[in-house]
Amino acid sequence: MRMRRWARAAVVAVALVAVSCGGSETTETAVSITDPPQITRWVTVGGIEVPIGTTDGPRGGEWEPFAGFSHTPQGAALAAITQSVQLATASDRTWPTILSGVAAPGEGRDLYAAHRSLVEISETDPEMVPTIVGYTVDEYSDDTATVDVVQRFSDDSLASSTTQVVWIDGDWRLNLPSDDTTAVTALDGLPSELVDLEETRK
């Protein structure tokens, strides 16, 4: 039961983690945090569908750390979504590689590794698999972004998980929390400022 709760926490965090990854150059033009990224396709990672941007990233696959995000709010949001799902659903064999590739060095990454090494996860429970609805960007700068990823569950309930990413070594990477808290909030409805990604599914 304890392990099941841990697995739900990991999945519910399209976000238990704070994501981030690699990318392109910063532009001189003003950026908009509400403009949606152009999505080329959705791919399944650990049983959860995540969006892949046309120009904002990521590159990589389910067993290779996602990287190559644009230095924009859209790149930060796609990093927050895809990297957190990839890390939360990584297998017992692949999680060390995924963790080192998507998370920024620091206490948060070390804490995640210490906790993850103590559990075994065989597969994702279909009843716990969320659908990614969209996101809001709470804060954005050249160095950091805070993204709330909105998810819908099989009982039609909604939740948002707060994920922070940081720009290091030319890419967005997860800034994992250095304590055991996970910022997951139940929602009564969709946020008015939501960047809706559902219509991009094919």
C-alpha positions in Angstrom: 0.0 0.0 0.0 2.8 2.3 0.9 4.5 1.7 -2.5 1.2 2.2 -4.3 0.9 5.6 -2.7 4.4 6.5 -3.7 3.7 5.4 -7.3 0.6 7.6 -7.4 2.5 10.6 -6.0 5.2 10.1 -8.7 2.6 9.8 -11.5 0.3 12.5 -10.2 3.2 14.8 -10.4 3.4 15.1 -14.0 5.1 16.5 -11.5 6.4 15.2 -8.4 9.4 16.6 -10.0 10.5 19.8 -11.3 11.6 19.5 -14.9 14.0 20.9 -17.4 16.1 20.3 -20.4 18.3 21.4 -23.4 17.8 23.9 -26.2 18.2 26.8 -28.4 19.3 30.5 -28.1 17.5 33.3 -26.3 15.9 35.8 -28.7 15.9 39.6 -28.3 12.1 39.8 -28.9 9.5 39.9 -26.1 8.2 36.5 -25.1 4.6 35.6 -24.2 3.9 33.1 -21.5 0.4 32.5 -22.9 1.3 31.7 -26.5 0.9 27.9 -27.0 3.8 25.8 -28.4 3.4 24.3 -31.8 2.9 20.5 -31.2 3.9 18.1 -33.8 2.7 14.9 -32.1 2.0 13.2 -28.8 4.1 10.2 -27.6 3.4 7.7 -24.8 5.9 7.7 -21.9 5.3 5.2 -19.1 1.7 5.0 -20.1 1.2 8.8 -20.2 0.8 10.8 -23.4 3.1 13.8 -23.6 3.4 16.5 -26.3 6.4 17.0 -28.5 6.9 20.5 -29.9 7.7 21.3 -33.5 10.5 23.7 -32.6 10.4 24.0 -28.8 11.5 20.4 -28.0 12.2 17.9 -26.8 14.4 15.5 -28.7 15.1 12.1 -27.3 12.8 9.1 -26.5 11.2 7.2 -23.7 14.5 5.6 -22.6 16.7 8.6 -23.4 16.5 11.7 -21.3 14.5 14.4 -23.0 16.6 17.4 -24.0 16.9 20.1 -26.6 14.2 22.6 -25.4 14.0 26.2 -26.7 15.0 29.0 -24.3 11.4 30.3 -24.2 8.4 29.9 -21.9 7.1 27.3 -24.4 10.3 25.3 -24.1 10.2 25.6 -20.3 6.6 24.3 -20.2 7.3 21.4 -22.5 10.3 20.5 -20.4 8.2 20.7 -17.2 5.7 18.3 -18.7 7.8 15.8 -20.6 10.7 15.5 -18.2 8.6 15.1 -15.1 6.5 12.4 -16.6 9.7 10.6 -17.9 11.3 10.7 -14.5 8.2 9.8 -12.5 7.5 6.7 -14.7 11.1 5.6 -15.3 11.8 1.9 -14.6 14.0 0.5 -11.9 16.7 0.0 -14.5 16.5 3.4 -16.3 15.8 5.9 -13.6 19.4 6.7 -12.7 20.1 7.6 -16.4 16.9 9.6 -16.7 17.5 11.4 -13.4 21.1 12.5 -14.3 19.9 13.7 -17.7 16.8 15.7 -16.8 17.4 17.0 -13.3 19.8 19.8 -12.3 22.5 18.9 -9.8 21.8 19.7 -6.2 20.1 18.6 -3.0 16.8 17.9 -4.7 18.3 15.5 -7.2 20.2 13.8 -4.4 17.1 13.4 -2.3 15.1 12.0 -5.2 17.8 9.4 -5.9 17.9 8.4 -2.2 14.1 7.9 -2.1 13.8 6.2 -5.5 16.5 3.7 -4.7 14.4 2.3 -1.8 11.3 1.3 -3.9 10.5 -0.9 -6.8 7.9 0.0 -9.5 6.8 -2.6 -11.9 4.3 -0.7 -14.0 1.9 2.3 -14.1 -1.5 1.7 -12.7 -4.0 2.6 -15.6 -6.4 4.0 -13.0 -3.8 6.5 -11.9 -2.7 7.6 -15.4 -3.5 11.3 -15.9 -4.3 13.1 -19.2 -2.3 16.2 -19.7 -4.7 19.0 -20.3 -2.4 22.0 -20.5 -0.4 24.4 -18.2 0.0 27.8 -16.8 3.3 29.6 -16.3 3.5 31.3 -12.9 6.9 32.8 -13.3 9.4 33.1 -16.1 12.9 34.5 -16.5 15.9 33.6 -18.6 17.2 31.4 -15.7 14.1 29.8 -14.2 10.4 29.1 -14.8 7.6 27.8 -12.6 5.0 25.8 -14.5 1.7 24.4 -13.2 0.8 21.3 -15.2 -3.0 20.6 -15.3 -4.1 17.0 -15.5 -7.4 15.1 -15.7 -7.9 11.7 -14.1 -10.1 8.8 -14.9 -12.8 10.0 -12.5 -12.8 13.3 -14.3 -11.2 15.1 -11.4 -8.6 17.8 -12.1 -5.3 18.6 -10.4 -2.3 20.8 -11.1 1.3 20.1 -10.1 3.9 22.8 -9.7 7.2 22.1 -11.5 10.2 24.3 -11.6 12.8 24.2 -14.3 16.2 26.0 -14.5 18.3 26.9 -17.5 21.8 25.4 -17.2 24.3 24.3 -19.7 22.2 25.5 -22.6 19.0 23.6 -21.6 16.0 23.5 -19.3 16.4 20.9 -16.5 14.2 20.0 -13.5 14.9 21.8 -10.3 13.8 19.1 -7.9 12.6 20.1 -4.5 15.0 19.7 -1.6 12.4 18.4 0.8 9.5 15.8 0.7 6.8 18.3 -0.2 5.0 18.0 -3.5 3.0 20.9 -4.8 -0.1 19.1 -6.2 -3.4 21.0 -6.0 -6.9 19.7 -6.6 -8.9 22.0 -9.0 -12.6 22.6 -9.2 -12.3 23.7 -12.9 -9.8 24.7 -15.5 -7.7 27.9 -14.9 -8.8 30.9 -16.9 -5.2 31.5 -18.1 -4.7 27.8 -19.1 -2.6 27.2 -22.2 -4.8 24.4 -23.6 -3.0 21.5 -25.2 -5.9 19.0 -25.6 -6.8 20.2 -29.1 -3.4 19.4 -30.4 -3.9 15.6 -29.9 -4.4 13.7 -33.1 
